[in-house]
C-alpha cells in the first residue's frame, strides 16, 4: 500500500497504477518507463519541491529532451512526458527489476 502523496496534487491530475523497471547503469541506476530510459538527476532534498524524492531526466539527450519524472516512495509524477526522439530501451524487459507505483500525470 502506498501512502506518499505529493503536496501539489490538483483535481485535474490523473492517477493510475503502473510498473517502472530498473537496471544497473555504469555509475547510477537507470529507470525504464514506456521504453524510455531515465537517469537520476537529483536525489533527496535537492529536489526540495517534492520532499525526499529523486528527479529523473531522459538518458539519451538530457540537454535537448525535456522529459522529466520525479519519484518518491511508491509514487512517480510525470513532470514532462514529451520526448524529442523515439524510445531508447532495446533490451529485454523481463530481465529488469519491476516496481509497481502510483503514477500521477497532469491532464491538459
Residue, then its C-alpha position, 0 to 999 in steps of 0.5 A: x500500500x502506498x501512502x506518499x502523496x505529493x503536496x501539489x496534487x490538483x483535481x485535474x491530475x490523473x492517477x493510475x497504477x503502473x510498473x517502472x523497471x530498473x537496471x544497473x547503469x555504469x555509475x547510477x541506476x537507470x529507470x525504464x518507463x514506456x521504453x524510455x530510459x531515465x537517469x537520476x538527476x537529483x536525489x533527496x532534498x535537492x529536489x526540495x519541491x517534492x520532499x525526499x524524492x529523486x528527479x529523473x531526466x531522459x538518458x539519451x539527450x538530457x540537454x535537448x529532451x525535456x522529459x522529466x519524472x520525479x519519484x518518491x516512495x511508491x509514487x512517480x509524477x510525470x513532470x514532462x512526458x514529451x520526448x524529442x526522439x523515439x524510445x531508447x530501451x532495446x533490451x529485454x524487459x523481463x530481465x529488469x527489476x519491476x516496481x509497481x507505483x502510483x503514477x500521477x500525470x497532469x491532464x491538459 
